Amino acid sequence: MNLRNALAATAGGLAATGVANRLLERRAGHLGPPLDGRQRVHRWRGFDVAYTEAGDADDPDVLLLHGLSPAASAHEFRGVFDALSERYHVVAPDLPGFGRSDRPDVTYDAERYVQFVGDFADAVVENPTVLASGLTGAYAAMAAGRGGDDAAGGAAVDRLCLVCPTADTAVDRPWLESVLRTPVVGHGLFNALVSKPALEYLDQRDDYYHPQDVGAGVVEYQWRTAHQAGAQYAPAALFGGRLDPVVDLGSELAAVDCPVTLVWGREARTPPLAAGRTLAEDADARLVVLDESRRRPHAEHPEIVLEALAADLPRLEDD
């Protein structure tokens, strides 16, 4: 094949990829609310941040912060949101770059999310009990450790309940971040990474213990949120390792001025239960271990998680 033919084939391939990207985005259509409740928008540093609110505003505040993944959103909390809202004022945002929140082409990093958690908690809720998972658990710990210092992104937090929190995803591929941010090729590669079979595979491998618990509705919402305009930018930073905060999470948790409970699936792989035991010891935190669970026990076994929280968090015992 001569150079002219090679260039023509490359151009044709890029054009086809661009068309496929646009078709997938069109097929995904409008993304509906992740949870039932009052749909709100909070303006934060140029972002319109979507969040769902439910329950009586006079009741104690519970702030739900979803973990980070290529298809992350507040939909993660669909199993516990309604039940919590019967007794609490519950607020669940889609983090910047995910879900129904704005997803601009900007640099996403850990400090941006720590600042967001602190600012959002300060502006929208008051002394909340925070339920957060994965990397976002580390952001919540860092924001709580800064207290009510608004300038530093601090938040006054009543309690922390963190599900499989981590500050180190062991993913550090800056080259992949650069590729994923390219308009056509990167967008096409990201679409392949968030196809329905790929999402279902990741759910079954990392998040759910029982494959049958990954329902079609779960994968469908993940697929839709991962095919919205700009969906690749924040996950690109995740794949590049940019969203891992450079902190010792045990030390961060030990320094917070509030009770800490860690919730871990016994069969979790990333991070494994051994990491949870070490973290609980370092932070002098309560550790709740749930059987037949991996990284998202609150999605797979919501009733059991709520029962565990009622037993382990005094504030959630009060009527």
C-alpha positions as CSV (number, residue, x, y, z in Angstrom):
1,M,0.0,0.0,0.0
2,N,1.5,3.3,-1.0
3,L,1.5,6.4,1.2
4,R,-1.5,8.0,-0.5
5,N,-3.6,4.9,0.0
6,A,-2.5,4.6,3.6
7,L,-3.4,8.2,4.3
8,A,-6.8,7.7,2.7
9,A,-7.4,4.6,4.7
10,T,-6.4,6.3,7.9
11,A,-8.7,9.3,7.1
12,G,-11.5,7.0,6.3
13,G,-11.1,5.1,9.6
14,L,-11.0,8.3,11.6
15,A,-14.2,9.6,9.8
16,A,-15.9,6.3,10.5
17,T,-14.9,6.4,14.2
18,G,-16.2,10.0,14.5
19,V,-19.5,9.0,13.0
20,A,-19.8,6.0,15.3
21,N,-19.0,8.2,18.3
22,R,-21.8,10.6,17.4
23,L,-24.2,7.8,16.8
24,L,-23.5,6.3,20.2
25,E,-24.0,9.6,21.9
26,R,-27.3,10.2,20.1
27,R,-28.4,6.7,20.9
28,A,-27.7,7.2,24.6
29,G,-30.0,10.2,24.6
30,H,-31.0,12.3,27.6
31,L,-29.8,11.0,30.9
32,G,-32.6,10.7,33.4
33,P,-32.2,11.3,37.2
34,P,-30.2,8.7,39.0
35,L,-32.5,8.6,42.0
36,D,-36.1,9.5,42.9
37,G,-36.4,12.8,44.6
38,R,-36.1,16.5,44.1
39,Q,-33.6,17.3,41.3
40,R,-31.4,20.3,42.1
41,V,-28.4,22.1,40.7
42,H,-25.5,23.6,42.7
43,R,-23.2,26.0,40.9
44,W,-19.6,25.3,41.8
45,R,-16.5,27.0,40.3
46,G,-18.0,27.0,36.8
47,F,-19.7,23.6,37.0
48,D,-23.4,23.0,37.2
49,V,-23.5,20.1,39.7
50,A,-26.6,18.0,39.6
51,Y,-27.9,16.5,42.8
52,T,-30.9,14.6,44.2
53,E,-32.4,15.6,47.5
54,A,-35.1,13.8,49.5
55,G,-36.5,13.7,53.0
56,D,-37.4,16.5,55.4
57,A,-34.9,19.3,55.4
58,D,-35.3,19.6,59.2
59,D,-34.0,16.1,59.7
60,P,-30.3,15.2,60.2
61,D,-28.3,15.4,56.9
62,V,-26.8,12.4,55.2
63,L,-24.5,13.1,52.2
64,L,-24.0,10.3,49.7
65,L,-20.8,10.5,47.6
66,H,-20.5,8.0,44.8
67,G,-17.2,6.3,43.9
68,L,-15.3,6.9,40.7
69,S,-15.3,4.6,37.7
70,P,-15.8,5.1,33.9
71,A,-19.5,5.1,34.4
72,A,-19.9,6.6,37.9
73,S,-22.9,8.5,39.2
74,A,-25.2,8.8,42.2
75,H,-27.2,5.9,40.7
76,E,-24.8,3.8,42.8
77,F,-27.0,4.6,45.9
78,R,-30.4,3.6,44.4
79,G,-30.7,0.8,47.0
80,V,-30.3,2.9,50.1
81,F,-31.5,6.4,49.1
82,D,-35.3,6.0,49.5
83,A,-34.9,4.1,52.9
84,L,-32.6,6.8,54.3
85,S,-34.9,9.6,53.1
86,E,-37.7,8.3,55.4
87,R,-35.7,9.4,58.4
88,Y,-33.1,11.8,57.1
89,H,-32.5,14.7,54.8
90,V,-30.5,12.9,52.1
91,V,-28.4,14.6,49.4
92,A,-26.6,12.7,46.6
93,P,-24.7,14.7,44.0
94,D,-23.2,13.5,40.7
95,L,-19.6,14.6,41.1
96,P,-18.2,17.1,38.5
97,G,-17.4,15.2,35.3
98,F,-19.9,12.5,36.0
99,G,-23.6,11.8,35.7
100,R,-25.9,14.8,35.0
101,S,-23.2,17.3,36.2
102,D,-21.2,19.3,33.8
103,R,-18.3,17.4,32.0
104,P,-16.1,20.1,30.5
105,D,-12.7,19.4,28.9
106,V,-10.7,20.5,31.9
107,T,-7.9,19.0,34.0
108,Y,-9.5,16.7,36.7
109,D,-7.3,15.8,39.7
110,A,-7.7,14.7,43.3
111,E,-7.5,18.2,44.8
112,R,-10.4,19.4,42.6
113,Y,-12.6,16.7,44.1
114,V,-11.4,17.3,47.7
115,Q,-12.3,21.0,47.2
116,F,-15.6,20.0,45.8
117,V,-16.6,17.7,48.6
118,G,-15.7,20.3,51.2
119,D,-17.4,23.2,49.4
120,F,-20.5,21.2,48.6
121,A,-20.9,19.9,52.1
122,D,-20.4,23.4,53.5
123,A,-23.0,25.0,51.1
124,V,-25.7,22.3,50.8
125,V,-25.8,20.3,54.1
126,E,-24.9,20.9,57.7
127,N,-22.7,18.6,59.8
128,P,-23.7,15.6,57.7
129,T,-23.1,11.9,58.2
130,V,-21.2,11.1,55.0
131,L,-21.5,7.8,53.2
132,A,-18.8,7.7,50.5
133,S,-17.2,4.9,48.5
134,G,-13.8,4.2,46.9
135,L,-11.6,7.1,46.1
136,T,-14.3,9.5,47.1
137,G,-14.0,8.1,50.6
138,A,-10.4,9.4,50.6
139,Y,-11.7,12.8,49.4
140,A,-14.3,12.9,52.2
141,A,-11.6,12.1,54.8
142,M,-9.3,14.8,53.5
143,A,-12.2,17.4,53.5
144,A,-13.2,16.4,57.0
145,G,-9.6,16.6,58.2
146,R,-9.5,20.2,57.1
147,G,-12.6,20.9,59.2
148,G,-14.6,24.0,58.5
149,D,-11.7,25.7,56.7
150,D,-13.5,26.9,53.5
151,A,-10.4,28.2,51.9
152,A,-8.8,24.7,52.2
153,G,-11.9,22.9,51.0
154,G,-12.7,21.7,54.5
155,A,-16.1,20.5,55.8
156,A,-17.6,20.1,59.2
157,V,-18.7,16.5,59.3
158,D,-20.6,14.7,62.0
159,R,-19.6,11.1,61.0
160,L,-17.8,9.3,58.2
161,C,-19.0,6.0,56.9
162,L,-16.7,4.9,54.1
163,V,-17.2,1.9,51.8
164,C,-13.9,0.2,50.6
165,P,-12.1,3.6,50.7
166,T,-8.7,3.9,49.0
167,A,-6.2,6.6,48.1
168,D,-4.3,4.4,45.7
169,T,-6.0,2.7,42.7
170,A,-2.7,1.3,41.5
171,V,-3.5,2.7,38.1
172,D,-0.9,5.1,36.7
173,R,-1.0,5.3,32.9
174,P,-0.5,9.0,31.9
175,W,-0.2,7.9,28.3
176,L,-3.7,6.4,28.4
177,E,-5.1,9.6,29.8
178,S,-3.5,11.5,26.9
179,V,-5.0,9.1,24.4
180,L,-8.5,9.1,25.9
181,R,-8.6,12.9,25.7
182,T,-8.1,13.0,22.0
183,P,-11.4,14.0,20.1
184,V,-11.9,11.0,17.8
185,V,-9.5,8.1,18.5
186,G,-9.7,8.6,22.3
187,H,-13.4,9.0,22.3
188,G,-13.7,5.8,20.2
189,L,-11.4,3.9,22.6
190,F,-13.4,5.2,25.6
191,N,-16.6,4.0,24.0
192,A,-15.1,0.6,23.6
193,L,-14.1,0.5,27.3
194,V,-17.7,1.4,28.3
195,S,-19.6,-0.9,26.0
196,K,-22.4,-2.9,27.8
197,P,-20.4,-6.1,27.8
198,A,-17.4,-4.3,29.3
199,L,-19.4,-2.6,32.0
200,E,-21.2,-5.8,32.9
201,Y,-17.8,-7.6,33.1
202,L,-16.3,-4.9,35.4
203,D,-19.4,-5.0,37.6
204,Q,-19.2,-8.7,38.1
205,R,-15.4,-8.7,38.6
206,D,-15.1,-5.8,41.0
207,D,-18.3,-4.6,42.4
208,Y,-20.8,-7.5,42.8
209,Y,-20.4,-10.9,44.4
210,H,-23.4,-12.5,42.7
211,P,-23.4,-11.9,38.9
212,Q,-27.2,-12.1,38.9
213,D,-27.4,-9.0,41.0
214,V,-26.1,-6.9,38.1
215,G,-29.4,-6.2,36.6
216,A,-30.1,-4.9,33.1
217,G,-31.2,-1.5,34.6
218,V,-27.8,-1.1,36.3
219,V,-25.8,-1.7,33.2
220,E,-28.2,0.4,31.1
221,Y,-27.9,3.5,33.3
222,Q,-24.1,3.0,33.4
223,W,-24.0,2.8,29.6
224,R,-26.1,5.9,29.2
225,T,-24.1,8.0,31.6
226,A,-20.9,6.9,30.0
227,H,-22.1,8.0,26.6
228,Q,-23.0,11.6,27.4
229,A,-21.1,14.5,25.9
230,G,-17.7,14.9,27.6
231,A,-18.0,11.6,29.4
232,Q,-14.4,10.6,28.7
233,Y,-12.6,13.5,30.4
234,A,-12.9,12.7,34.1
235,P,-12.4,8.9,33.6
236,A,-9.3,9.7,31.5
237,A,-7.8,11.3,34.6
238,L,-8.8,8.2,36.6
239,F,-7.0,5.9,34.2
240,G,-4.0,8.2,34.3
241,G,-3.7,8.0,38.0
242,R,-4.4,11.7,38.4
243,L,-7.3,11.2,40.8
244,D,-5.3,9.3,43.4
245,P,-4.5,11.7,46.3
246,V,-1.0,11.5,47.5
247,V,-1.8,10.9,51.2
248,D,-1.6,8.2,53.8
249,L,-5.3,7.4,54.2
250,G,-4.8,5.8,57.6
251,S,-3.2,9.0,58.9
252,E,-5.9,11.1,57.3
253,L,-8.6,9.1,59.0
254,A,-6.8,9.1,62.3
255,A,-6.7,12.9,62.2
256,V,-10.4,13.6,61.6
257,D,-12.4,14.9,64.5
258,C,-15.4,12.6,64.1
259,P,-16.2,8.9,64.4
260,V,-15.3,6.7,61.4
261,T,-16.8,3.5,60.3
262,L,-15.4,1.4,57.4
263,V,-17.6,-1.0,55.5
264,W,-15.9,-3.8,53.5
265,G,-17.1,-6.6,51.3
266,R,-15.4,-9.8,52.5
267,E,-14.7,-10.7,48.8
268,A,-13.5,-7.3,47.7
269,R,-10.5,-7.4,45.4
270,T,-9.7,-3.7,44.9
271,P,-9.0,-2.9,47.7
272,P,-9.0,-6.3,49.5
273,L,-10.3,-6.9,53.0
274,A,-6.7,-7.1,54.2
275,A,-6.2,-3.5,53.3
276,G,-9.4,-2.6,55.2
277,R,-8.2,-4.3,58.3
278,T,-4.9,-2.4,58.2
279,L,-6.7,0.8,57.5
280,A,-9.1,0.3,60.4
281,E,-6.1,-0.4,62.8
282,D,-4.1,2.6,61.6
283,A,-7.1,4.9,61.9
284,D,-8.6,3.3,65.1
285,A,-11.8,3.0,63.1
286,R,-14.7,0.6,63.4
287,L,-14.7,-2.0,60.6
288,V,-17.9,-3.7,59.4
289,V,-17.3,-6.7,57.2
290,L,-20.2,-8.0,55.0
291,D,-20.3,-11.5,53.6
292,E,-20.9,-12.3,49.9
293,S,-20.0,-8.8,49.0
294,R,-17.3,-7.0,47.0
295,R,-16.7,-3.3,46.4
296,R,-20.3,-2.1,46.4
297,P,-22.2,-3.9,49.2
298,H,-24.6,-0.9,49.5
299,A,-25.7,-1.6,45.9
300,E,-25.9,-5.4,46.2
301,H,-27.1,-5.8,49.8
302,P,-28.7,-2.4,50.7
303,E,-30.9,-3.7,53.5
304,I,-27.9,-5.4,55.2
305,V,-25.8,-2.3,54.9
306,L,-28.5,-0.1,56.4
307,E,-28.9,-2.5,59.2
308,A,-25.1,-2.5,59.8
309,L,-25.1,1.3,59.8
310,A,-28.0,1.5,62.3
311,A,-26.1,-0.7,64.6
312,D,-22.7,1.0,64.2
313,L,-23.5,4.7,63.8
314,P,-25.3,6.1,66.9
315,R,-26.8,9.0,65.0
316,L,-28.6,6.6,62.7
317,E,-30.1,4.8,65.7
318,D,-31.9,8.0,67.0
319,D,-35.5,8.4,66.1
